[in-house]
Amino acid sequence: MKAFVDAIYRYPVKGLSPQRLERTTLIPGRTIAADRLYAIENGPTGFDPAAPSYFPKNRFLMLMKNERLAALRTDYDEATHTLSIVSEGREAARGDLRTKEGRLAIEGFFRRTMPAELNGPPKVLSGEAGSGAPHSFSDVAKKVVSIINLASVAAVETATGKAVDPLRFRGNIHVSGWPAWREFDLLGAEISIGSARLKVVKRIVRCAATDVDPATAARDLTIPKTLLQTFGHADCGIYAEVIAGGDIAIGDALTSDVLI
């Protein structure tokens, strides 16, 4: 079985649009660069940018509760840290997330468009931590890379009887070539991708965010319920920790002693 990288994605702002990458460099103990580097705080969290720490996802705007986020088309320029938001076919906000003015522009957009869903003033939070490793507003405390087996997504698609976009699972690396659910056999194992090496540490338990169509923002499926009823678990995908850094690219093979 030859497995390879089908796609690479990062999510610069938690809950907002993915960015497709052709290649990236993995660093030990970190996420993909700029993945969930920013988040929109939904009411005061006590987050300290000088000592960034994990907070549960319900403290931020996120798809599990705020499906309207999927209707936005956002883009992040890594060089300038500028986020642009397109809503209903036109640019509705743009701002450099490193500046007060830029953050206010983005916060103002969410304050105007989502007042009923806010628990307090929306605030752009940054994971930049000076000279230290950047913080990631991930759903888990450990800094990991998420891997989605496209054959497992196809199995979910068969179970639902409807098309299932792999982007519902908001993973970093999409893999082709494994049979459905083979990724679960890799728990505790090491895998090589390109010149990087990762250790699989956890299955990903799915929540209602996956019920939202990333193209239409409609909450049109019940993915966790379907997983439980059909497969006896609510998991799709795995988390892996980078243990040896290196470059990865679309088309790279994934290898592991477990699969030999």
N, C-alpha and C positions, 0 to 999 in steps of 0.2 A: 504494500500500500504506500503510494507516494503522496505525501501531503505537501501542500505549498501555500504560501501567502497569497490570498486572492485580493485582499484590500487592506489598507491601513487607515485608521481614522483617529482623530483626536477631537475633543470637545472643549475648546478654550474657555467657554463660559458654561457652567453647570446648567443643564436644562435647555440650552439653546443649540443651534445647528452644529452638525459635525463638519469637520474639515478633512477631506480626503488627502492623503499624503502618498507620494510615490515611494519615498524612502524616509527613514529617520534613524537617529542614533540612540540606542538604549544605553542608559547609565545605571550601574548597580544601585539598588535601593531606591530607585526613582520610577515615576510613571513615564509614559511617553512625554516628551517635552511639551509644555504648555497645556497638557491635558487637565481640564477642570482647574486651571490656574486662577480663574475668577468665579465668583458666585454672586447671586443677587439675594442679599439677606432679606428675609420676610419677617420683619419685627426684630427687636434687639436680641442678639445672641450672646453678647459678651466676648465675641471673637477679638483676640489680641494680635494684631499684625506683627508685633515684635516677638511674640511667642506663639505662632500659629498652631492650632490643635484641631483635632477631629470634632465635628458636630454632626448629628444625624441629619439626613437629607430633608426632613420636614421643617427644618429651620430656614430653608431657602425656597425660592421659587423653583419648582421642579414638576416634571411631567406627571408624576403619580397623582397630583392634585390639581395641577394647573395645565391641563391639556392644550389650552390656547397658545401656549408657548410654541407648539409644533407648527402653528400656522405662520410663525415669523420666519423670515429668511435672514440669517445673520452671517456676517463675515468678520473675521479677526485678522488684522495685519500684524504679524509677529514683530516686524521691525519697528513699528510705531506704536504698538499696543492699542491700535484704534479698532473699536467695534462699530460696525454699521448694522442697523436694523431696518429691514424692508418689511412693511406691513401693508397688506391690501395693494400690492403692486408698486408701492412708492417708498422711497427712503424716508423713514419717520424719525430717525435719530442717528447721530454719529458722535463719537467722542473718544479721546485718548484716555484710556482707563488709568493712566498714571497721574493724570492731572485732576484737580478739583473740578474744573469747568467741564472736562470730559465726562467725569463720573456723574455730575449733576445732570448733564444732558441725557444720559442713559437712565438714570433714576427717575427723571421727570417723565420719560416715556412710560415707564411701568406705573408710575403714580397716576397718570392720566388714563391709561388704558385698562388697568386691572384693579380699580379701587376696591371692589367687593371681595377680592381675593387676598388683600393685604392685611397682615396682622400688625402693621406699623409701617413707618416710612421705609420704602425699599432702599437698600444701600449696596453699592458695589463693594465687594470685599476682594482683596488681592492676596494671592498666595506667595507673592514675592517677599523674600525674607532676607533682604540685604545680601550678605556674602554667603549665607547658608543655602542649603538645598531648598528649592521652591516647595511650597505646600500645595497639595492637591485636594480640592473639595470633593473627594471621591465618596462613594457610598460606604467604603470600608476604611478603617484607620490605617492599615498597612499600605504602603506605596506599591502598587501592583499594576500589571498590564492585563487587560481582559481579552480573552480569546474566545471567538465564536466559531463553532463547527457548522458550516453551512448545510451539511447533511442532517444535522439535528434540527436546524430550522426547517428543512424540507419535511422532516417527520412531523413537526408541529403543524406545518401547512396541510399535510395530509389529514391530520387529526381534526383540524378546524374546517376543512373543506373549502378554505378560502386562501387567497394569496397572502403570504406573510413576508413583509419586507424585513430582511435581516437587520436593518437600521432600527427596528423597534427595540432591539436588545442593546443598542448603544455601546457596542464593543469596540476595542482598539484594533484587533487583528482578526480578520475573517479568514478561515482556513477551508480549503477544498481538498478532498482526497481521503479523509477519514470516513468510515461508516458512521451512521448516526450513533451518538452517545459514546463513541470511542474515547472522547476526551476525558470522560470520568475514570477511565482505566489509568490515567496518567497522574492521579493524585499522589503527591510525594516524589514524583519522578522529575528528572531534569530533561529539558528539551533544548535543542539547538535550532536557532533561526539565523541565517546569515552568519555573521561572526559573533553573535551574542548567544548567551546561554541563560536559560530561565528555569526556575523550579516551580512546579505547579503546587499551589498551596490550598486551594479552596474551590468548591463548586459555587456557582452563582445562583442564589435563590432569587426568583423573579417576583416582581410586584406589579401593581396595576399600571405602572408606566408603560408596560409592554402592550397594554390594551389599546393604546393610542396609535393611530396611523400617522407615521411621521410626515406623510405627504399632505394629508387632508386635515389633520388635527381631530379627526372623529374618533370617539371612543367606541370602536366597532367590534372588538373581539374580547374574549375573556381568557387571555393566555395562561395565567397561573392556574385558573380553574381547569382549563383543558389539559394542562400538563399533569395535574393531580389525577384527574379522572382517567386519562389515557395511559399515562406512564408511571403513576404512583409516586411522583415527586414533582416539585415546582421549580426545578433547576434547568437552566440552559446556559452553557458556557462555563469557563473556568478562569480563575485568577492565577497569575503566575508572577513570581518575584524575579526581577533581573539580578542574577548573581555574577555574571561576567558581561561586561559591556561590549558593544559592537554595533555595526551597521546592519540594518535589515531593510529589505525592499520587496515590493510586489514581485511575485514569482519565486522568491527564495523558498527552498525546501525546509520542512520541519522534520527533524530526526530525533529519535530517543531510543535508548537501549530497550525500553519497554516494548517498543513496536517491532523489534527485530525477532 
